[in-house]
Structures are given as structure tokens and as C-alpha cells.
Amino acid sequence: MTIRLSMRNSYVKLLHTAQQDPALCTKAAENWATLGWAVSRNQFVHQLDRVRDIRNRIAHFDPDPLPAQYAEELRQFVRLLRQLT
């Protein structure tokens, strides 16, 4: 089975089962199981989506400076990834 994803939110969709497409839900469950990470999947997907939001803000040239809270969220996510890998 081949599953095509659009670039928009695709890395979140690779892990999140709250989707309308049953094939994507099944594949997301398989992807999460393959990772074997001992963290809350819902929490991880939420944090990954926050990273996506922050990335979009930067990539689309938001004229406002990046709030310190966003920078801290990114640092926390990097620490989590380092612990998991």
C-alpha cells in the first residue's frame, strides 16, 4: 500500500491517529510502534505540532521577533528528542 502525504503537516500525520483517512490512522499507529518510544504519543504529537507552528512562523517571515517562550519550547523538544534517540 502506498500512502501519499502533502507537505503540509505530513510529519505530524505520520504519527497522529486523529485523522479522517483510515489508512493514515493505521500507518500512523505502525509508525509510532516502530519508534518504540516510552513517551505519551499524544503529548509528543502535540509538541511536534507546536514545532511546526513555530517553524511556519519563522519560515513565512513573521516580522515580529520570536518570543522567548517559543525558543524555550524548541529547546525542550530538542532535549526530548535527544533523550529518545
DSSP file with accessible surface (Angstrom, degrees, kcal/mol):
  #  RESIDUE AA STRUCTURE BP1 BP2  ACC     N-H-->O    O-->H-N    N-H-->O    O-->H-N    TCO  KAPPA ALPHA  PHI   PSI    X-CA   Y-CA   Z-CA
    1    1 A M              0   0  173      0, 0.0     2,-0.5     0, 0.0     0, 0.0   0.000 360.0 360.0 360.0 132.7    0.0    0.0    0.0
    2    2 A T        -     0   0  120      2,-0.0     2,-0.5     0, 0.0     0, 0.0  -0.925 360.0-164.9-108.1 129.7    1.3    3.4   -0.9
    3    3 A I        -     0   0   50     -2,-0.5     2,-0.4    20,-0.0     0, 0.0  -0.966   5.5-156.4-115.9 124.4    0.2    6.4    1.1
    4    4 A R        -     0   0  221     -2,-0.5     2,-0.4     0, 0.0    -2,-0.0  -0.859   9.2-168.3-101.3 135.9    0.8    9.9   -0.3
    5    5 A L        -     0   0   56     -2,-0.4     2,-0.1     2,-0.0     4,-0.1  -0.943  19.7-127.2-120.9 142.3    1.0   12.9    2.0
    6    6 A S        -     0   0   68     -2,-0.4     4,-0.2     2,-0.2     0, 0.0  -0.429  32.0-111.6 -75.3 162.5    1.0   16.5    1.2
    7    7 A M  S >  S+     0   0  166      2,-0.1     3,-1.3    -2,-0.1     2,-0.4   0.838  93.1  97.5 -65.2 -29.3    3.9   18.5    2.6
    8    8 A R  T 3  S-     0   0  187      1,-0.3    -2,-0.2     2,-0.1     0, 0.0  -0.435 111.6 -21.2 -67.8 118.4    1.5   20.3    4.9
    9    9 A N  T 3> S+     0   0   39     -2,-0.4     4,-2.6     1,-0.1     3,-0.5   0.622  93.1 140.9  62.3  14.2    1.6   18.7    8.4
   10   10 A S  H <>  +     0   0   22     -3,-1.3     4,-1.5     1,-0.3    -2,-0.1   0.886  67.0  50.7 -61.0 -38.6    3.0   15.5    6.8
   11   11 A Y  H  4 S+     0   0   81     -4,-0.3     4,-0.3     1,-0.2    -1,-0.3   0.855 111.8  48.5 -70.6 -28.1    5.4   14.7    9.6
   12   12 A V  H >> S+     0   0   13     -3,-0.5     4,-1.8     1,-0.2     3,-1.8   0.932 109.3  53.3 -70.9 -42.6    2.6   15.1   12.2
   13   13 A K  H 3< S+     0   0   70     -4,-2.6    -2,-0.2     1,-0.3    -1,-0.2   0.786  95.7  68.8 -64.1 -25.4    0.3   12.9   10.1
   14   14 A L  T 3< S+     0   0   78     -4,-1.5    -1,-0.3    -5,-0.2    17,-0.2   0.725 117.5  21.3 -66.0 -17.6    3.0   10.2   10.1
   15   15 A L  T <4 S+     0   0   18     -3,-1.8     2,-0.5    -4,-0.3    -2,-0.2   0.569 102.7  91.1-123.3 -17.9    2.4    9.7   13.9
   16   16 A H     <  -     0   0   52     -4,-1.8    12,-0.2     1,-0.1    13,-0.1  -0.729  46.5-169.0 -94.6 128.6   -1.1   11.1   14.7
   17   17 A T        +     0   0   57     -2,-0.5     2,-2.2     1,-0.1    -1,-0.1   0.541  65.1  96.7 -91.7  -6.4   -4.1    8.8   14.6
   18   18 A A        +     0   0   76      7,-0.1     2,-0.3     2,-0.0    -1,-0.1  -0.490  63.2 117.3 -82.3  71.7   -6.7   11.5   14.9
   19   19 A Q  S    S-     0   0   39     -2,-2.2     6,-0.1     2,-0.1    -2,-0.0  -0.914  70.1-128.5-134.4 162.2   -7.2   11.7   11.1
   20   20 A Q  S    S+     0   0  196     -2,-0.3    -1,-0.1     1,-0.0     3,-0.1   0.791  87.8  82.7 -83.8 -27.4  -10.1   11.0    8.8
   21   21 A D     >  -     0   0   76      1,-0.2     4,-2.0     2,-0.0     3,-0.3  -0.674  66.2-156.5 -83.4 112.8   -8.3    8.6    6.4
   22   22 A P  H  > S+     0   0   95      0, 0.0     4,-2.4     0, 0.0     5,-0.2   0.851  92.8  56.6 -59.0 -34.4   -8.3    5.1    8.0
   23   23 A A  H  > S+     0   0   30      1,-0.2     4,-2.4     2,-0.2     5,-0.2   0.908 107.8  47.7 -64.2 -40.0   -5.2    4.1    6.0
   24   24 A L  H  > S+     0   0   20     -3,-0.3     4,-2.7     2,-0.2    -1,-0.2   0.884 109.8  53.5 -67.8 -37.6   -3.3    7.0    7.5
   25   25 A C  H  X S+     0   0   30     -4,-2.0     4,-2.1     2,-0.2    -2,-0.2   0.937 111.3  45.5 -61.0 -46.2   -4.5    6.1   11.0
   26   26 A T  H  X S+     0   0   76     -4,-2.4     4,-2.2     1,-0.2    -2,-0.2   0.933 114.6  47.1 -63.5 -45.9   -3.3    2.6   10.6
   27   27 A K  H  X S+     0   0   84     -4,-2.4     4,-2.8     1,-0.2    -1,-0.2   0.896 109.6  54.2 -64.9 -38.6    0.0    3.6    9.2
   28   28 A A  H  X S+     0   0    1     -4,-2.7     4,-2.5     2,-0.2    -1,-0.2   0.908 107.9  50.1 -62.4 -40.6    0.5    6.2   12.0
   29   29 A A  H  X S+     0   0   41     -4,-2.1     4,-2.4     1,-0.2    -1,-0.2   0.916 111.7  48.1 -63.8 -41.8    0.0    3.5   14.6
   30   30 A E  H  X S+     0   0   91     -4,-2.2     4,-2.3     2,-0.2    -2,-0.2   0.910 110.7  51.6 -63.4 -43.0    2.5    1.3   12.9
   31   31 A N  H  X S+     0   0   38     -4,-2.8     4,-1.7   -17,-0.2    -2,-0.2   0.920 111.0  47.2 -60.6 -44.5    5.0    4.2   12.7
   32   32 A W  H  X>S+     0   0   31     -4,-2.5     4,-1.6     1,-0.2     5,-0.5   0.927 111.6  50.4 -65.4 -43.3    4.6    5.0   16.4
   33   33 A A  H  <5S+     0   0   73     -4,-2.4    -1,-0.2     1,-0.2    -2,-0.2   0.890 106.9  55.7 -61.2 -38.3    5.0    1.3   17.4
   34   34 A T  H  <5S+     0   0  120     -4,-2.3    -1,-0.2     1,-0.2    -2,-0.2   0.878 103.4  54.6 -62.9 -37.7    8.2    1.2   15.2
   35   35 A L  H  <5S-     0   0   66     -4,-1.7    -1,-0.2    -5,-0.2    -2,-0.2   0.889  87.8-160.0 -63.7 -39.6    9.7    4.1   17.1
   36   36 A G  T  <5 +     0   0   62     -4,-1.6     2,-0.3     1,-0.2    -3,-0.1   0.778  25.5 165.4  66.9  27.6    9.2    2.2   20.4
   37   37 A W      < -     0   0   50     -5,-0.5     2,-1.3     1,-0.1    -1,-0.2  -0.589  39.2-138.3 -83.0 137.6    9.4    5.4   22.5
   38   38 A A        +     0   0  105     -2,-0.3     2,-0.3    46,-0.1    -1,-0.1  -0.427  69.4  99.3 -92.4  58.8    8.3    5.4   26.1
   39   39 A V  S    S-     0   0   44     -2,-1.3     2,-0.3    45,-0.0    -2,-0.1  -0.936  87.3 -81.2-135.2 162.2    6.5    8.7   26.0
   40   40 A S     >  -     0   0   53     -2,-0.3     4,-2.5     1,-0.2     5,-0.2  -0.491  33.8-151.2 -65.3 123.1    2.9    9.8   25.6
   41   41 A R  H  > S+     0   0   49     -2,-0.3     4,-2.9     2,-0.2     5,-0.2   0.916  95.6  51.2 -62.8 -44.2    2.1    9.7   21.9
   42   42 A N  H  > S+     0   0  112      1,-0.2     4,-2.3     2,-0.2    -1,-0.2   0.916 111.9  47.1 -61.3 -42.0   -0.5   12.4   22.2
   43   43 A Q  H  > S+     0   0  130      2,-0.2     4,-2.6     1,-0.2    -1,-0.2   0.919 112.9  49.0 -63.9 -44.6    1.9   14.7   24.1
   44   44 A F  H  X S+     0   0    8     -4,-2.5     4,-2.8     2,-0.2    -2,-0.2   0.940 111.8  47.7 -61.8 -46.5    4.7   14.0   21.5
   45   45 A V  H  X S+     0   0    4     -4,-2.9     4,-2.5     1,-0.2    -1,-0.2   0.905 111.4  52.1 -63.2 -38.7    2.4   14.8   18.6
   46   46 A H  H  X S+     0   0  121     -4,-2.3     4,-2.0    -5,-0.2    -1,-0.2   0.942 111.9  45.6 -62.1 -45.8    1.2   17.9   20.3
   47   47 A Q  H  X S+     0   0   61     -4,-2.6     4,-2.2     1,-0.2    -2,-0.2   0.898 111.2  52.8 -65.2 -39.4    4.8   19.1   20.8
   48   48 A L  H  X S+     0   0   22     -4,-2.8     4,-2.1     1,-0.2    -1,-0.2   0.906 108.6  50.6 -62.2 -38.6    5.7   18.2   17.3
   49   49 A D  H  X S+     0   0   49     -4,-2.5     4,-2.4     2,-0.2    -1,-0.2   0.876 107.2  53.7 -67.9 -35.5    2.7   20.3   16.0
   50   50 A R  H  X S+     0   0   55     -4,-2.0     4,-2.6     2,-0.2     5,-0.2   0.919 107.0  51.8 -63.5 -41.6    3.9   23.2   18.1
   51   51 A V  H  X S+     0   0   32     -4,-2.2     4,-3.0     1,-0.2    -2,-0.2   0.922 108.5  51.9 -60.3 -41.3    7.3   22.9   16.5
   52   52 A R  H  X S+     0   0   34     -4,-2.1     4,-2.6     1,-0.2    -2,-0.2   0.931 109.2  49.7 -60.4 -44.3    5.6   23.0   13.1
   53   53 A D  H  X S+     0   0   59     -4,-2.4     4,-2.0     2,-0.2    -2,-0.2   0.924 113.1  45.6 -60.3 -46.0    3.7   26.2   14.1
   54   54 A I  H  X S+     0   0    2     -4,-2.6     4,-2.1     2,-0.2    -2,-0.2   0.925 111.9  52.0 -65.4 -42.8    6.9   27.9   15.3
   55   55 A R  H  X S+     0   0  125     -4,-3.0     4,-3.4     1,-0.2     5,-0.2   0.922 108.8  50.6 -58.8 -43.9    8.7   26.8   12.1
   56   56 A N  H  X S+     0   0   46     -4,-2.6     4,-2.1     1,-0.2    -1,-0.2   0.890 107.0  54.2 -63.1 -37.8    6.0   28.2    9.9
   57   57 A R  H  <>S+     0   0   54     -4,-2.0     5,-2.1    -5,-0.2    -1,-0.2   0.915 115.5  39.5 -62.1 -40.6    6.1   31.5   11.8
   58   58 A I  H ><5S+     0   0   94     -4,-2.1     3,-1.7     3,-0.2    -2,-0.2   0.942 115.9  49.9 -72.8 -47.9    9.9   31.7   11.1
   59   59 A A  H 3<5S+     0   0   38     -4,-3.4    -2,-0.2     1,-0.3    -1,-0.2   0.777 108.0  53.2 -66.5 -26.7    9.7   30.4    7.5
   60   60 A H  T 3<5S-     0   0  137     -4,-2.1    -1,-0.3    -5,-0.2    -2,-0.1   0.124 115.1-113.9 -99.1  20.6    7.0   32.7    6.5
   61   61 A F  T < 5 -     0   0  179     -3,-1.7    -3,-0.2     1,-0.2    -2,-0.1   0.863  35.1-165.5  56.4  49.8    8.9   35.7    7.6
   62   62 A D      < -     0   0   61     -5,-2.1    -1,-0.2     1,-0.2     4,-0.1  -0.493  16.3-141.5 -61.4 126.0    6.7   36.9   10.5
   63   63 A P  S    S+     0   0  121      0, 0.0    -1,-0.2     0, 0.0     3,-0.1   0.738  75.3  90.3 -69.7 -19.3    8.1   40.4   11.2
   64   64 A D  S    S-     0   0  101      1,-0.1    -2,-0.1     3,-0.0    -3,-0.0  -0.515  88.9-104.8 -77.1 144.4    7.7   40.1   14.9
   65   65 A P        -     0   0  112      0, 0.0    -1,-0.1     0, 0.0     3,-0.0  -0.289  43.1 -94.4 -63.7 152.9   10.7   38.7   16.8
   66   66 A L        -     0   0   65      1,-0.1     5,-0.1    -3,-0.1   -12,-0.0  -0.531  45.6-118.7 -69.6 121.8   10.4   35.1   18.0
   67   67 A P    >>  -     0   0   48      0, 0.0     4,-1.6     0, 0.0     3,-0.7  -0.305  16.3-119.8 -61.5 149.0    9.1   35.2   21.6
   68   68 A A  H 3> S+     0   0   83      1,-0.3     4,-2.4     2,-0.2     5,-0.2   0.848 113.2  62.7 -58.1 -33.3   11.4   33.7   24.2
   69   69 A Q  H 3> S+     0   0  131      1,-0.2     4,-2.3     2,-0.2    -1,-0.3   0.900 102.4  49.4 -60.8 -39.6    8.7   31.2   25.1
   70   70 A Y  H <> S+     0   0   52     -3,-0.7     4,-2.2     2,-0.2    -1,-0.2   0.916 109.3  51.0 -66.8 -42.5    8.9   29.7   21.5
   71   71 A A  H  X S+     0   0   27     -4,-1.6     4,-2.2     1,-0.2    -2,-0.2   0.909 110.8  49.6 -61.3 -40.3   12.7   29.4   21.7
   72   72 A E  H  X S+     0   0   70     -4,-2.4     4,-2.6     2,-0.2    -2,-0.2   0.901 107.6  53.7 -66.7 -39.6   12.3   27.6   25.0
   73   73 A E  H  X S+     0   0   42     -4,-2.3     4,-2.1     1,-0.2    -1,-0.2   0.912 109.2  49.3 -59.5 -41.6    9.7   25.2   23.6
   74   74 A L  H  X S+     0   0   51     -4,-2.2     4,-2.4     2,-0.2    -2,-0.2   0.915 110.5  49.9 -64.7 -42.2   12.1   24.4   20.8
   75   75 A R  H  X S+     0   0  129     -4,-2.2     4,-2.4     1,-0.2    -2,-0.2   0.915 110.2  50.5 -62.1 -42.8   14.9   23.7   23.3
   76   76 A Q  H  X S+     0   0   89     -4,-2.6     4,-2.3     2,-0.2    -1,-0.2   0.902 110.2  49.8 -62.7 -39.6   12.7   21.5   25.3
   77   77 A F  H  X S+     0   0   15     -4,-2.1     4,-2.7     2,-0.2    -1,-0.2   0.912 109.1  51.6 -67.4 -39.5   11.7   19.5   22.2
   78   78 A V  H  X S+     0   0   58     -4,-2.4     4,-2.4     1,-0.2    -2,-0.2   0.926 109.6  50.4 -61.8 -42.7   15.3   19.1   21.2
   79   79 A R  H  X S+     0   0  115     -4,-2.4     4,-2.0     1,-0.2    -2,-0.2   0.924 110.1  50.3 -61.6 -42.3   16.1   17.8   24.7
   80   80 A L  H  X S+     0   0   27     -4,-2.3     4,-2.0     1,-0.2    -2,-0.2   0.943 110.2  49.3 -60.9 -46.7   13.2   15.3   24.5
   81   81 A L  H  X S+     0   0   56     -4,-2.7     4,-1.6     1,-0.2    -1,-0.2   0.895 109.5  52.3 -60.9 -38.8   14.4   14.1   21.1
   82   82 A R  H  < S+     0   0  180     -4,-2.4    -1,-0.2     1,-0.2    -2,-0.2   0.867 109.1  49.9 -66.1 -35.5   18.0   13.6   22.4
   83   83 A Q  H  < S+     0   0  155     -4,-2.0    -1,-0.2     1,-0.2    -2,-0.2   0.861 113.4  46.6 -68.9 -33.8   16.6   11.5   25.3
   84   84 A L  H  <        0   0   37     -4,-2.0    -2,-0.2    -5,-0.2    -1,-0.2   0.713 360.0 360.0 -81.9 -23.2   14.6    9.3   23.0
   85   85 A T     <        0   0  129     -4,-1.6    -4,-0.0    -5,-0.2     0, 0.0  -0.595 360.0 360.0-111.2 360.0   17.3    8.7   20.4
